[in-house]
Amino acid sequence: MGLLDSLVGSVVSQALGGSQQGGQAALIQALIGMLMNGGLGGGGAAQAGAPAGGLGGLLEQFQRSGLGDVAASWVSTGQNLPVSAEQIGQVLGPDVLGQLARSAGMDSGAAGGALAQILPQVVDAMTPDGRLPQQGADLGAMLPQILGGLLGGSR
């Protein structure tokens, strides 16, 4: 996990260069790392039988929070629907949002606002064909595509 985190950090730093604030680059790194390591599915309203995490778990958490149509738009090949910082906080919950915020050296409110901009693009880039990556897919190999999506905008 440490090697993967280092790789993600290096790729994010190189791809973003000086064009992004350090906090936002660190937030992107933490977000991608959590998605790749299966860490975002628990969210605020975690229930028995909740998914293990990762991208599928995150999307399921949006569904349970009543925002399934928003998250589905990020996966589809059409226009991405917007999400608010408050909705991000509702879906992720204070623990996950706080962890991401701490990783980026910012407060939870700022992290929620940044994630509202970043998360649709990350999910969009991780699902280029309008489908979730297959179980066991090498998400590390997707880093250039994910970062390209962040730098180049949505589909």
N, C-alpha and C positions, 0 to 999 in steps of 0.2 A: 504494500500500500504506500509506503514512503517513497519508493521509486516512481510509482505512478503519479503521486502528488507532485514530485519534483519535475517529472516530464510535463505534466499539465501546466505547472507554473512556468516552466521554461518556454513552452509553446505559446502560452497566453502572452507572456511578456514580449516575446519576439514579434508575435502577430500584431499586438496592439501598439508596440513601440511607445512613443511619447504621446500618442494621440488620446490616451485615456488617463484619468486620474488613477493614482495608485490604488485607492480604495475600490474603485470599480473593477480594475483588473484583478484584484485579490478576491472580490465577490464572484466574478466570473470563474476564477480558478476554483473557489470553494464550491460553487454550484455544479460545475462540470465534474469535479471530483466526487461530490456526493451522489450525483446521478450515475456516474460510472461505477462507484463502489456500492451502489444499491441503498443509499442512505436517505432518500427523501420521502419515502412512502408513509412514514408514521404520522406525520402532520399533527394538527391540533385535535382532530376528532377521531383519533385512532380507535379502532374497535377490534373485538375478537375476530380473528379470521382476516385481519387486514393483510394486504400484500406485503411481501418482503421489502419492497422499496424499489429504488431505481426509477426509471422513466415510467414504466407501467404502473407502479405504485403511486407515483405522483399524479398521474392522470386519473387513477381511480379515486384518489383523495379529492380531486377537483369535482369528480362526478358526485361523490357523497356530500360535498359541500354545496351542491346545486349549481355548479359552474361547469358541468360536463360539456355543454355546447361551446363554451369559450375555449376550453382545452382541446376539444375535438377540432376546432378551427385551426389550431396550431399544427395539428397532425395532418389535416387535409391539405390538398394542394392549392386551396383557394386563399382568400384574404384572411389574415389573422385578426381575430376580435381582440379588443383591448381588455386589460385587467387592471384594477386599481391596487394601490398599495394596501388598502384595507382588506380587499379580497385575498391578496397574497397572504396577509397576516392570518386571516380566517382559515385558509386552506393549510398553510404550513404549521400554524400554531406558534406560540411564543418560544418554545424550546428550540425548534429547528430554525426559525427566523433569527433568534438570538445567537445561535451557533454560527450561522452564516454571517451575521453582522459582526460578531467578534472576530471571525476569520478575516474580515475585510477592514477591521479597525474603524467601524462606524456604528452609529446607534441603530436600533431596530427600525425606526421610522424611515431613516435614510436608506437602509438596506431594502425595506419593503418597496419604496419608491423606485429604486434602481432595479430591483427584481421585476417589477411590473413592466419595465422596458425590456429587460434582458431575457426573461424566461420565455416569452412567446417566440423569440428568435432562436433560442437554444433548442426548444422542442421542435420548432420548424426545421432546423438544420439536422436534427437527429432523426427526422422522419421524411427524408426527401421524396419518397415514393408514396407518401400518404399512409404509411404503415409503420407500426413499431418495429424496431430492429428485432430480429429473431432471438430467442433465448440462446444465450451463450455467444452472441455476436461480439466481435472484437471492437468495443467502443473506442478503444485507444486509437485504432486505425481511422476512426471517424473525426478525430480532433481537427485536422485541416478543414474538413467540410463544415464542422460546427463553427469554428472560428471564422471561416469564410462567410458563413451565414450571418454572423454577428457584424462583420465588417462591411458586407455587401447588402445588407437588408434582407427582407423576407422574399419568398417566392412570389 
